[in-house]
Amino acid sequence: MRVIVLAVAGAGKTREIEDLARRLRADGKPAFFIRLERVANHFELAFEPGMHKSFQDWLAGGEEGWLLLDSVDEARLRHPADFELAVLSMSYILATVGASSRAHIILTSRIGAWRPVTDLVLCRDLLPHPTPRSGRRTIVENPDDSTQDGFETVEDADGKAEEIAPGFAVVGLEELTDVQIGKFAAAKGISNTHAFLEEIERKDATAFARRPQDLEDVVQFWRENGRIGTRWEMMSANVARRLTERDQTRAEAAKLSPERAREGARTLAAATTLSGVQVIRVPDGASGLDEGIDASGLLPSWSSAEIGILLQRPIFDPAIYGTVRFHHRSVREFLAAEWFADLLAKAPSRLGSEQLFSGRNSASRSQLHCFVRCCPGWWRRITVSARA
């Protein structure tokens, strides 16, 4: 088995595979949670306490084992080449004793840190599947149609990952269900989870409660205020949170200020709204990926590293393989409305602003109508706030 798990920050991918390792060991199977960023230079420290000796015993034996490698983005924090070095090291260790064919390997990564062609080719060449499958799989974009094991396939309809690396599956973590949200809330100290869930539905705040990290903030707001915030409160806080790196180590290693991140996200939101193309291409060193909007063309003053950092922020979700989309349509509309309000604010005069609204150019009118149609609620609130 070879599986790549892609998820946004706060989706719970690390916790998921840590728990998977414990469950596999409880069933008597050799399973090892391994921190990928330590593999190349501090291999013994890459394991949970006491597990390196168990790994050596497994290498010397003949059993199948599960290697849970977390994560590609962590491995790249210090230097982009460190991920390749870690995979080379793991490949060498397994090949030396002929253990590659009996190793099940699961890799995790933030979406924007995974290079959909070059990384997959690297894994195919160095950690090949012993008996690659043939055939193609299709993307599962609707969680209601996903498999029941907590994962959904994120390859595109052409089976691109299957073509590049036979035997590899690329999956994403599913969002939390209502039942899981209730269990999470109860574990965090909310006694009346029924009222909590009803309020989430009544306030149309489900989009802010589908990921563990987001849900934790919603729970905290409820415990402090006895209510779910208004849609404006929730959206403003949610967008700010999703554009900020919470992990201090990551924030220091991959610098992108919240202000610059918001500027870039607004531009991408406006482009996807106006063009009708909802997906944004993830930067990759290889050619051949032409799906989606090219962020570098919209953000010419940004480096490729900055664009990669932005697309790793949890305001984006995986779409078809090699692309991301905004987490929720309402988030995209909110940021697009901010972009257009900022454009109006920068107009040189009131006449300039009015021309944006009522320009004789049919393309201008069409674009304005697109914004007003797509972002009505946010548009009114943001423009009223800008005038105040």
Secondary structure, 3 states (H helix, E strand, C coil): CEEEEEECCCCCHHHHHHHHHHHHHHCCCCEEEEEHHHCCCCHHHHECCCHHHHHHHHHHCCCCEEEEEECHHHHCCCCCCHHHHHHHHHHHHHHHCCCHHHEEEEEEEEHHHCCCCHHHHHHHHHCCCCCCCCCCCCCCCCHHHCCCCCEEECCCCCCHHHHHCCCEEEEEECCCCHHHHHHHHHHCCCCCHHHHHHHHHHCCCHHHCCCHHHHHHHHHHHHHHCCCCCHHHHHHHHHHHHCCCCCHHHHHHCCCCHHHHHHHHHHHHHHHHHHCCCCEECCCCCCCCCCCECHHHHCCCCCHHHHHHHHHCCCEEECCCCEEEECCHHHHHHHHHHHHHHHHHCCCCHHHHHHHHHCCCHHHHHHHHHHHHHCHHHHHHHHHHHHC
